[in-house]
Amino acid sequence: MSELKNITETILSNEWATLKRIDYDYKFENGEWRRLSRECYNRGNGAAILLYNAEKGTVILTKQFRMPIYNVNSEEGMSIEVCAGAIDNNDSALETIIRETEEEVGYKLNDAKQVLTAYTSPGALTEKMFLFIAEYNDHMKITNGGGLESENEEIDVLELKFSETLKMINNQEIVDAKTIMLLQYFQINNVLNNK
């Protein structure tokens, strides 16, 4: 990009993820160069999945405590979300979501269909989410799920009517962006009725 120069990075924190301050010169359309500074949080990329059962008209979601949400609104600390996880160790997004599905919700998948890719908050986060859907049935349930104790996860598994989840978006019970994107993808593409 010819509109960008003199980029410097300062690590502000390198704990669970890396928080950097990035200073740079940016050329605006009027030709003026300005020195800007932004914070950039890098926690890696992630994968998420909406599991659905066409016969029952249901989807699988999770419910778990999220400190960043609680920190800004203590009444919203418990978040209802699709199953998701960070992509680790050079795994593919598909490998990640198959593993996370088993760990978090207890279903054994062999495959999933990637339907969307999105940056979750491009003004501050580097994270790109790879969003999947897959069909499940009761025979695929191999554990109770709930996450890994070694990762300090305590996850409730919810099996809900798809129609109910749309109401939960409207009444703000579901406020997680990746979950809303997948549920709306599901609705727009009429996935249940196209089976």
HELIX and SHEET records of a PDB file:
HELIX    1   1 MET A   67  VAL A   72  1                                   6    
HELIX    2   2 SER A   74  GLU A   76  5                                   3    
HELIX    3   3 ALA A   93  VAL A  105  1                                  13    
HELIX    4   4 ASP A  138  MET A  140  5                                   3    
HELIX    5   5 GLU A  149  GLU A  151  5                                   3    
HELIX    6   6 PHE A  162  ASN A  170  1                                   9    
HELIX    7   7 ALA A  177  ILE A  188  1                                  12    
SHEET    1   A 3 LEU A   4  ASN A  14  0                                        
SHEET    2   A 3 THR A  18  LYS A  27 -1                                        
SHEET    3   A 3 TRP A  33  ASN A  42 -1                                        
SHEET    1   B 4 MET A  78  GLU A  81  0                                        
SHEET    2   B 4 THR A  58  PHE A  65 -1                                        
SHEET    3   B 4 GLY A  46  ASN A  53 -1                                        
SHEET    4   B 4 CYS A  83  ALA A  86 -1                                        
SHEET    1   C 5 MET A  78  GLU A  81  0                                        
SHEET    2   C 5 THR A  58  PHE A  65 -1                                        
SHEET    3   C 5 GLY A  46  ASN A  53 -1                                        
SHEET    4   C 5 LYS A 128  GLU A 135  1                                        
SHEET    5   C 5 LYS A 113  TYR A 119 -1                                        
SHEET    1   D 3 MET A  78  GLU A  81  0                                        
SHEET    2   D 3 THR A  58  PHE A  65 -1                                        
SHEET    3   D 3 ASP A 156  LYS A 161 -1                                        
END                                                                             
